[in-house]
């Protein structure tokens, strides 16, 4: 009898242990994700190229000449010393860093206010206690209204309600922003995205497994002059008139677009894609609806190569510059016959020079190179004479330097050179020609921290008389 009781007790304990293990199993695989974010005052340019990059003209009136303004942004750093900024994708623009988690994870945000005014961070969609709410009202927690040079560590949790609901895509997007004078601070530039992936659907970095590429697009009218037209910047991620760059994807990729709205009663937006339809699992679409502080997501299969318009369909918003492009490119299926090893293009020099290497595996008798020049971000132009010619035969693996006289005027305005082969003649009588525009291109930048380009932007050709 005693043995029977002991056996039953042991079985009960085993079942209790199994029940506890099952109950806590989601937490057993949870991750704590740390972010180091500072609020900092910056100068922001809504159109750094100085151009309407889709219209081939200067920024029109009334915005021409005053696209730079004092703003405040969330900037991510690599650790709690707040000394080394983490690189952000070019297309993220004015938005703060993407904060990611999988359902079940804890998010720890180490925040430092370096701006000149009190601020904080309030998250949408996550679970938190009062101290980590980041909102200033009675009663407020310790993470609300942090004055200059004060810091606080927020603890947020991605519970099941933070992630996708039934029938949604495998990830959802939420806002984060200050909550003291919320409208003014969002208008100042203190806004950013949170992306939460469903349990079991996340890669190690928190991004969803079932997509190849993600983009976040925020539609908002920034008001710099108390409602005057010349101070209304109808922006996507803080850029106007095509100056949002980097929305580039490879043919065949599954791309997830996260759409976000912010602002006031004027901020009713309808993002529209040319060239492709998308799905949110409930419908096929090429237009989505956004209200202030709303968010949504849709997936695109990038199977229609080209450079396509992406804009707000609200007519006066589009007329005010709320548009850009996205590009689906076809990767080259063949090796490049030339490598552009190094170049000399800046400083007080008598000649521009380019060092070229033959990587084709057979002797090259001659080649012709095309070169274009960047006069600003995304502002690519072709000079009147934009060809370089080889100076003799090049053996396989050998290098050759080509040169030209440097410009007497105008070279200081060039921020990068883009070079690609346009014709190659081999010694055996065969030849090579590009199968698509700018195949095998390379860029040489004046800046020591240049953007990474997988395709070149469209050449700027004047389409209308400038204002």
C-alpha positions, -999 to +999 in steps of 0.1 A: +000+000+000+028+024+009+045+016-024+013+023-043+010+057-026+046+066-033+042+055-069+010+077-073+028+107-057+057+103-080+035+102-111+016+133-099+049+151-095+060+141-130+028+154-145+031+187-125+066+191-138+055+184-173+027+209-169+051+236-157+075+229-185+047+232-211+034+264-195+068+281-195+081+267-228+073+298-249+094+318-224+122+293-224+130+303-260+124+340-255+152+365-263+161+397-246+170+423-273+190+454-263+189+487-281+209+519-274+191+549-287+197+586-282+175+616-291+197+642-309+193+676-325+203+676-362+199+695-394+176+677-418+173+682-456+140+671-471+156+672-506+194+668-503+199+665-541+183+699-545+162+684-573+128+669-581+144+636-591+114+624-610+107+656-629+143+663-639+141+698-625+150+719-595+128+717-564+098+739-574+084+768-555+074+774-528+099+749-513+129+758-534+159+771-514+147+762-479+146+724-476+170+723-446+155+726-411+164+719-375+150+686-364+154+660-336+159+623-343+162+590-326+197+576-334+209+541-326+243+533-311+263+500-308+265+500-270+259+520-238+289+544-244+268+560-271+299+568-292+295+546-323+264+551-343+250+519-359+246+521-397+210+524-409+196+516-444+195+547-466+157+543-472+149+546-435+154+583-438+144+604-409+129+575-390+146+561-359+160+526-359+138+496-364+131+479-331+125+442-335+112+413-315+096+379-318+064+373-297+077+362-262+108+385-263+118+413-240+129+446-255+154+466-234+159+501-247+188+521-231+178+556-239+198+589-236+183+623-242+210+644-259+185+669-273+179+704-259+143+697-247+128+670-225+117+639-243+111+601-239+100+571-259+065+556-259+058+524-277+026+512-294+016+476-293+039+463-265+033+455-229+050+476-202+048+488-167+041+524-157+078+533-155+084+521-190+053+537-206+073+568-216+043+591-214+040+623-194+006+627-177-008+623-142+003+598-129+036+594-147+064+568-144+101+573-142+106+569-179+085+600-187+099+634-196+136+630-194+155+662-194+187+669-214+215+644-207+193+621-186+190+585-194+165+557-187+162+520-195+128+509-208+116+473-205+090+463-230+075+429-237+061+414-270+032+395-256+007+376-280-013+408-285+019+425-298+022+402-327+001+393-357-035+383-352-054+355-370-052+358-408-025+385-407+010+384-422+038+369-401+049+403-388+032+436-378+045+471-374+039+497-346+050+532-339+073+546-312+075+583-304+077+608-275+046+615-254+051+649-238+040+673-265+034+644-289+023+663-320+052+688-319+078+661-311+067+638-339+068+668-362+103+675-350+113+640-363+112+618-332+094+588-347+103+552-355+090+517-362+087+486-341+083+453-360+070+422-341+072+387-357+050+358-349+063+331-325+084+306-344+085+328-375+116+349-367+152+348-379+178+354-352+176+391-358+138+391-352+129+396-389+103+373-404+116+340-421+091+341-449+102+373-466+134+382-484+134+420-479+115+446-458+108+483-463+092+508-439+075+538-455+061+566-433+037+592-449+035+625-430+032+662-437+059+680-416+049+715-407+078+739-403+061+773-406+028+770-387+007+760-417+022+782-444+025+763-477+063+769-480+067+751-447+046+721-455+068+691-465+047+662-478+073+636-471+079+598-473+104+590-446+113+626-444+120+632-481+101+650-509+102+650-547+119+616-552+147+622-527+139+590-508+165+566-522+174+529-517+140+512-523+157+485-543+149+448-546+161+418-566+138+401-591+119+372-576+122+384-540+092+384-516+092+419-502+072+431-471+061+467-471+053+483-437+032+514-441+028+540-414+009+573-411+014+601-386+004+638-383-029+656-381-062+659-398-045+666-432-026+633-430-050+610-448-028+591-471-032+565-498+002+549-507+001+536-543+026+514-562+030+514-599+041+483-617+029+457-591+001+446-569+005+434-533-015+413-509-023+416-472-038+380-472-073+394-473-072+412-507-050+420-536-043+458-538-021+485-552-034+512-528-035+512-490-053+535-466-035+554-438-048+576-410-026+594-384-008+569-361-022+539-382+000+511-395-004+482-419+016+458-440+014+441-474+036+417-494+049+421-530+065+395-552+091+415-571+087+399-605+083+430-628+117+445-634+119+483-637+119+515-618+084+523-607+065+552-591+056+550-554+034+579-541+004+591-522-026+590-544-042+621-527-038+646-555-025+677-536-001+655-516+014+642-548+016+677-563+035+688-532+062+661-537+049+630-518+064+606-542+095+585-549+104+554-569+113+518-561+134+495-584+132+458-592+165+448-608+177+417-626+210+405-613+236+398-640+241+361-647+276+365-661+309+376-646+322+411-653+352+411-677+367+442-661+373+452-625+377+489-616+405+487-590+410+523-580+406+558-592+418+594-586+392+620-591+395+647-564+420+673-552+444+695-571+454+670-598+462+675-635+445+643-646+417+620-635+428+584-636+413+549-634+430+516-628+413+488-648+420+450-644+412+423-670+392+396-652+378+380-684+404+352-687+415+361-722+434+390-738+415+423-744+424+442-775+405+474-766+376+486-744+354+517-741+341+528-707+310+550-700+312+574-670+284+594-653+287+617-624+267+623-592+261+660-584+240+651-553+223+620-537+204+604-566+213+632-589+231+614-617+241+632-650+260+622-681+287+647-692+288+658-728+317+635-735+314+606-712+337+579-727+371+566-718+391+544-742+418+519-735+454+526-744+465+491-756+460+454-752+456+439-717+466+404-708+444+383-685+449+394-649+469+425-660+460+461-652+459+493-672+455+529-662+434+552-683+434+590-677+420+623-689+426+659-682+409+671-650+382+698-653+391+734-650+357+742-634+329+722-619+348+693-604+341+704-568+304+698-574+309+661-583+304+638-553+308+605-571+317+589-605+299+559-619+318+538-645+308+508-665+321+491-697+301+498-728+322+478-753+350+453-751+369+437-780+389+406-774+421+397-792+404+365-805+379+385-825+349+381-800+334+410-781+314+419-750+285+444-748+262+452-718+229+433-718+213+459-695+220+495-686+251+501-665+260+464-663+292+458-642+292+494-629+314+507-601+312+539-582+339+561-567+328+585-540+343+616-525+327+608-491+345+582-470+311+566-460+293+562-493+260+545-499+260+510-512+243+509-546+233+477-564+217+497-593+222+533-605+194+558-603+179+571-636+200+597-653+186+632-648+173+644-681+154+678-681+117+671-686+102+705-681+114+741-679+128+748-644+111+774-621 
